[in-house]
Amino acid sequence: MADELGSATPPLRGDAVLGSAGIGVWRWNRPQALLEVDPIAADLLGVDAATERLGVPQLRSLLHAEDYVRLRSTAELAIAEQRPFDVRVRVLTATGKVRRVLHLQVVPAAPGQPWPVQGTAVAGHLADICEGDLSATVPRVNRDPHPDLDPDPADGADPGTASAGGLDAELRQIDTLNRAPSSLRTERLPHPLGADPHASHGTARGLDPGPGPTNLRRSREAFLLDAGRALAEAGTTAEVLRVVASLSMPGFSPDGLAVFGVDGGTLSMVGQHGYELNDDSAFTMPVETDYPAAVVVRTGRAIYMSSPEDYRARFPAAWPLVQGFGRQAWAFLPLVATGRTTGAWMASFRTPVRFTPDERAVLSTVARMLAHALERAHTNEAERALSRGLRRSMGTGSPAAEGISVATRYVPTGGGLMVGGDWYDIINLPDGRLALVIGDVQGHDVHAAGLMAQLRTAVHAYATEGHRPDAVLARTSHFLAALDDDRFATCIYIEADPASGTLSIARAGHPHPVLRMPDGTCMIRHVDGGLPLGLAPEGEDYPVTTLELQPGEVMMLCTDGLIETGGHDMYTGWIRVRDALSPGPTGDLEGMADRLIDAVHGPASHTGAGHLADRREDDIALLLLRRDVVGQSQAVTGRRLVLTVAQDQADRIAGAREELRAIMHDWAVPDQADATVLLATELLTNVLVHTDQTAALVATMTGQVGSRRLRLEVADGSDELAHRRSPGEMASSGRGLILLELLSDRWGMEPRGEGKCIWFELDEVPGPAAGAAPAL
């Protein structure tokens, strides 16, 4: 059998092995939506043995509607559970009678194959599938011939598919079902795809025995369930049109379909099936035209025409457009969604259809489902278009400044959107400075995405006007409060000087940044901040924190999606971030960004805490900022901490202690780390108590692990030098210099051009390894 999937896919030749046993082989060709069958399986399905591929509409027409739904559900279950299943289906003749029963084995394919399921087909016994009403009408019979029940070969008897005795019993059972009592007989219904292929297209319905009304009703109910499910799963207009084209209605089925849409006062064809048209888009006309679809759109009422004469009499002007297609009946139904008519659906038939109340009910139900499916598809496509435009507007995030490298990532939330409320931005400012922004608007819907775009524009405008970080956030907060008083946003705004590495940071309710040092140590940099944007329309104060980013250091800014996605809380999420951020060289900034995203969405994320949680629950914005080494004179230090404490910021001393512990997390002797924290607290407090100046702390760690040296300096702008005192037992102060002498290896005091500096040093001595993880 020819294979269009590629040369690597072997041809299906199961008949060479199983053909002698009457067993056919089949498989589902997912890329082309076709069922591939060997000659034995084709013969069992009642089609030409030379047929190699069956489309979905043809497969639907060959099987009983209920059995087709059951077969598809079984195949999906086999794929999901990766184990084989058995299912029995009824194969129908061209007149809708039962030809035979097939026993199908559904086996999931091995991973990597282009077909998801495959299996075998063998003729079974009708009684194996007879349940409920069906079993009552078809009793199992013996193998003895009975002259009154001889099957009619024209109704699908196939004497070549089984042994003589078993075949007689099987055919008698099938014939018993097809010759149901007169009380169950109804008007003959044509082939599920339209007309009997062995009859002329102009033949009207006869009165031959057909399926009973109960079975027909059940078939139509199964068809509507199947159609509703398929239309609900369609996400785009093209997918909806493909689903409609593949629908096969039990008892009567159109072979021509067209969907019309309304744009202002113009009616146009959205899509069609069964017609040879050179250009669907060329079929447009005013809504006032005397054409059935236009009339349906204007009036909101369905139009049914059971014959060409009926069409010609009601729409003489439109008849020349359709008479050449050979259709015998038409149904035009309005597509109504959210209380308004959005278009029309046309179904045409090659055989005359009387459009009984049951048939009209089926068509009306399909039209309602189609209208809602198209409305959802249009909404989804509009949201995706908006998402793509907003995401493209973020750009690549490459700064135009030497000395600063940036890596950015954005991962959208679920629900079909390609962007949510998270954003990042990099803005080139005058004098070679940069503004780096990251923010998160409350919510994950299209409204949040729209607000994000407006906020991003506002921040960009205020930054380019030359405002300082605190002023940028204050103005943006006022802007959001006036724009939408139901939403808020968090944000971090950084003004960076690439030449000096100075960062001026303002924070509005956003997670703190994380600092990664050249040796892999990670620590949270606590930055003073204010309320989220939009919560204080009268004005909010956003303090500015200034720090110096050292060469080789990386600052990470992210939204809470990176931290809490996957069932994590703020603490366990930070641990996950630290473990992904710490390893690897500092020079590979892009690889570092990939590791962070992979830790949240990659395979490893499903093995830790919250492994059953949805990874698409929140979008993620990530920005990594690294200060590069420029020139040969700048050496990359091991670890460095720089911070300031103003006179009105005494509470920042507690944060300074935590950051000191973070950079000394692996110091060999923990007592020395405690001593460093104590001495730093003493020096910072002395500046705040005895001067009116701001204290500047610089801690630098150099050397190899096990023999490192820590130097800590506290400087201020006062010219008054500290003096050693001899406090009494009850004195509450005066012991600072005494502690320096007792706890440090070296210390000193240096006057500077403006003010002074007190420093001390500690040498790392061999001792029990601390073994503690980096403190976050």
Buried (B, 14 or more C-beta within 10 A) or exposed (E): EEBEBEEEEEEBEBBEEBBEEBBBBBBBBBEEEBBBBBBBBBBBBBBEBEBBBBEBBBBBBBBBBBBBBBBBBBBEBBBEEEEBBEBBBBBBBBBBBBBBBBBBBBBBBEEEBBBBBBBBBBBBBBBEBBEEEBEEBBEBBEEEEEEEBEBEEEBBBBEEBBEEEEBBBBBBBBBBBBBBEEEBBBEBBBBBBBBBEEBEBEEEBEEBBBBBBBBBBBBBBBBBEBBBBBBEEBBBBEBBBBBBBBBBBBBBBBBBBBBBBBEEEEBBBBBBBBBEEEEBEEBEBEBEBEBBBBBBBBEEEBBBBBBBEBBBEBBEEBEEEBEEEEBBBBBBBBBBBEEEBBBBBBBBBBBBBEBEEBBBEBBBBBBBBBBBBBBBBBEBBEBBEBBEEBBEEBEEBEBEBEBBBBBBBBBBBEEEBBBBBBBBBBBEBEEBBBBBBBBBBBBBBBBBBBBBBBBBEBBBBBBEEEBBBBBBBBBBBBBBBEBBEEBBBBBBBBBBBBBEBBBBBBBBBBBBBBBBBBBBBBBBBBBBBBBBBBBBEEEBEBBBBBBBBBBBBBBBBBBBBBBBBBBBEEEBBBBBBBBBBBEBEBEEBEEBBBBBBEBBBEEEBEEBBBEEBEBBBBBBBBBBBBBBBBEEEBEBBBBBBBBBBEEEBEEBBEBBBBBBBBBBBBBBBBEBBBBBBEBBBBBBBBBBEBBEBBBBBBBBBEEEEEEBBBBBBBBBBBEEEBEEEEEEEEEEEEBBBEBBEEBBEEBEEEEEEEBBBBBBBBEBEEEEEBEEEBBB
